[in-house]
Amino acid sequence: MTSVEAAEYLKMHVKTVCRLAKERKIPAKKVGSEWRFLRSVLDRWLAQEEEVVKVLD
C-alpha cells in the first residue's frame, strides 16, 4: 500500500504515517522516494501495539 492508503487504513494523517515510518516506529519500506506498507505487517504491528497497551494498563 502507499502511504496514503496506509494512512486511510490506520485512520491517521498521511504525514504522521510517513513520520512514523521514517522514525522506524511503524513497519515500512522505502521504494525510491515513496514509503510502502504491507497490510498483513500493519495488522501484526497493530496487534503487538495493542498487547503493549494491555500490559501497561
N, CA, C and O of each residue as an XYZ file, in Angstrom:
228
protein
N       0.839     -1.171      0.000
C       0.000      0.000      0.000
C       0.889      1.242      0.000
O       2.028      1.213      0.467
N       0.353      2.308     -0.524
C       1.053      3.588     -0.485
C       0.860      4.219      0.889
O       0.086      3.719      1.706
N       1.558      5.305      1.137
C       1.402      5.996      2.422
C      -0.011      6.556      2.574
O      -0.539      6.599      3.685
N      -0.621      6.979      1.490
C      -1.993      7.495      1.546
C      -2.955      6.369      1.915
O      -3.829      6.550      2.763
N      -2.797      5.212      1.281
C      -3.653      4.065      1.579
C      -3.446      3.587      3.018
O      -4.408      3.250      3.708
N      -2.189      3.558      3.466
C      -1.898      3.139      4.836
C      -2.499      4.120      5.838
O      -3.025      3.708      6.872
N      -2.426      5.402      5.539
C      -2.997      6.417      6.426
C      -4.512      6.240      6.537
O      -5.070      6.338      7.630
N      -5.166      5.986      5.428
C      -6.609      5.742      5.448
C      -6.922      4.483      6.257
O      -7.855      4.478      7.059
N      -6.156      3.431      6.052
C      -6.365      2.169      6.754
C      -6.180      2.340      8.265
O      -6.953      1.798      9.056
N      -5.154      3.093      8.656
C      -4.856      3.305     10.070
C      -5.628      4.468     10.686
O      -5.563      4.700     11.893
N      -6.357      5.193      9.846
C      -7.115      6.374     10.281
C      -6.186      7.398     10.935
O      -6.440      7.901     12.030
N      -5.090      7.683     10.211
C      -4.101      8.664     10.631
C      -3.871      9.621      9.473
O      -4.256      9.344      8.337
N      -3.245     10.736      9.770
C      -2.855     11.670      8.717
C      -1.655     11.090      7.985
O      -0.804     10.448      8.599
N      -1.582     11.309      6.690
C      -0.502     10.749      5.882
C       0.867     11.242      6.357
O       1.838     10.487      6.307
N       0.961     12.479      6.812
C       2.244     12.987      7.312
C       2.665     12.253      8.581
O       3.856     12.029      8.799
N       1.713     11.882      9.406
C       2.013     11.131     10.627
C       2.531      9.746     10.269
O       3.503      9.278     10.861
N       1.900      9.091      9.318
C       2.324      7.765      8.884
C       3.747      7.827      8.325
O       4.573      6.971      8.642
N       4.034      8.819      7.507
C       5.374      8.952      6.930
C       6.415      9.256      8.007
O       7.530      8.737      7.954
N       6.062     10.082      8.970
C       6.990     10.411     10.057
C       7.290      9.167     10.889
O       8.446      8.905     11.224
N       6.248      8.400     11.223
C       6.441      7.177     11.989
C       7.288      6.160     11.214
O       8.110      5.461     11.805
N       7.092      6.079      9.915
C       7.895      5.177      9.090
C       9.356      5.624      9.093
O      10.260      4.801      9.235
N       9.580      6.902      8.940
C      10.944      7.441      8.936
C      11.632      7.193     10.274
O      12.828      6.907     10.308
N      10.895      7.298     11.370
C      11.431      7.074     12.709
C      11.482      5.587     13.068
O      11.874      5.227     14.178
N      11.086      4.728     12.129
C      11.055      3.263     12.314
C      10.144      2.839     13.461
O      10.403      1.842     14.134
N       9.082      3.599     13.676
C       8.100      3.259     14.701
C       6.933      2.485     14.116
O       6.096      1.958     14.849
N       6.879      2.417     12.788
C       5.856      1.662     12.087
C       6.561      0.911     10.956
O       7.431      1.484     10.301
N       6.211     -0.355     10.709
C       6.927     -1.125      9.687
C       6.612     -0.641      8.270
O       5.454     -0.553      7.862
N       7.675     -0.334      7.543
C       7.520      0.159      6.172
C       8.833     -0.012      5.421
O       9.889     -0.199      6.024
N       8.750      0.052      4.123
C       9.930      0.016      3.257
C       9.881      1.232      2.354
O       8.811      1.645      1.905
N      11.036      1.797      2.095
C      11.091      2.932      1.186
C      11.489      2.418     -0.194
O      12.515      1.756     -0.349
N      10.675      2.725     -1.183
C      10.927      2.349     -2.562
C      11.105      3.650     -3.332
O      10.140      4.358     -3.620
N      12.350      3.947     -3.658
C      12.636      5.249     -4.264
C      12.390      6.322     -3.227
O      13.018      6.322     -2.169
N      11.487      7.229     -3.519
C      11.158      8.294     -2.566
C       9.830      8.045     -1.855
O       9.369      8.880     -1.077
N       9.215      6.889     -2.128
C       7.900      6.571     -1.575
C       7.973      5.502     -0.497
O       8.750      4.554     -0.612
N       7.174      5.646      0.541
C       7.043      4.616      1.566
C       5.993      3.612      1.112
O       4.972      3.988      0.537
N       6.248      2.335      1.374
C       5.302      1.260      1.053
C       5.034      0.438      2.310
O       5.913      0.254      3.151
N       3.814     -0.047      2.417
C       3.354     -0.774      3.597
C       2.622     -2.028      3.157
O       1.925     -2.023      2.143
N       2.780     -3.109      3.923
C       2.014     -4.331      3.688
C       0.910     -4.409      4.738
O       1.170     -4.265      5.932
N      -0.299     -4.633      4.295
C      -1.450     -4.697      5.214
C      -1.236     -5.760      6.289
O      -1.529     -5.521      7.460
N      -0.732     -6.926      5.904
C      -0.522     -8.004      6.880
C       0.496     -7.601      7.946
O       0.342     -7.950      9.117
N       1.526     -6.875      7.549
C       2.542     -6.427      8.503
C       1.958     -5.357      9.417
O       2.235     -5.343     10.616
N       1.154     -4.465      8.859
C       0.500     -3.438      9.689
C      -0.464     -4.079     10.684
O      -0.562     -3.635     11.828
N      -1.172     -5.114     10.255
C      -2.091     -5.815     11.167
C      -1.336     -6.428     12.342
O      -1.775     -6.332     13.489
N      -0.182     -7.069     12.048
C       0.628     -7.652     13.126
C       1.166     -6.562     14.048
O       1.181     -6.730     15.268
N       1.607     -5.450     13.472
C       2.119     -4.320     14.257
C       1.026     -3.774     15.183
O       1.284     -3.497     16.354
N      -0.172     -3.623     14.664
C      -1.284     -3.132     15.487
C      -1.591     -4.089     16.632
O      -1.849     -3.655     17.754
N      -1.564     -5.385     16.352
C      -1.829     -6.379     17.390
C      -0.762     -6.318     18.480
O      -1.080     -6.423     19.664
N       0.485     -6.152     18.092
C       1.572     -6.043     19.070
C       1.417     -4.781     19.904
O       1.624     -4.814     21.117
N       1.055     -3.672     19.274
C       0.866     -2.414     19.998
C      -0.283     -2.543     20.996
O      -0.218     -1.995     22.096
N      -1.325     -3.262     20.612
C      -2.469     -3.478     21.500
C      -2.038     -4.281     22.730
O      -2.476     -3.995     23.845
N      -1.183     -5.280     22.527
C      -0.683     -6.089     23.641
C       0.149     -5.238     24.596
O       0.061     -5.427     25.810
N       0.944     -4.319     24.089
C       1.753     -3.437     24.928
C       0.858     -2.560     25.779
O       1.132     -2.354     26.962
N      -0.203     -2.046     25.196
C      -1.139     -1.196     25.943
C      -1.804     -1.994     27.052
O      -1.960     -1.486     28.162
N      -2.197     -3.227     26.778
C      -2.834     -4.072     27.786
C      -1.892     -4.324     28.959
O      -2.320     -4.305     30.113
N      -0.628     -4.557     28.675
C       0.358     -4.816     29.733
C       0.563     -3.574     30.585
O       0.731     -3.671     31.801
N       0.551     -2.415     29.954
C       0.794     -1.161     30.690
C      -0.407     -0.728     31.522
O      -0.257      0.049     32.465
N      -1.592     -1.220     31.188
C      -2.801     -0.821     31.937
C      -2.901     -1.461     33.263
O      -3.860     -1.218     33.996
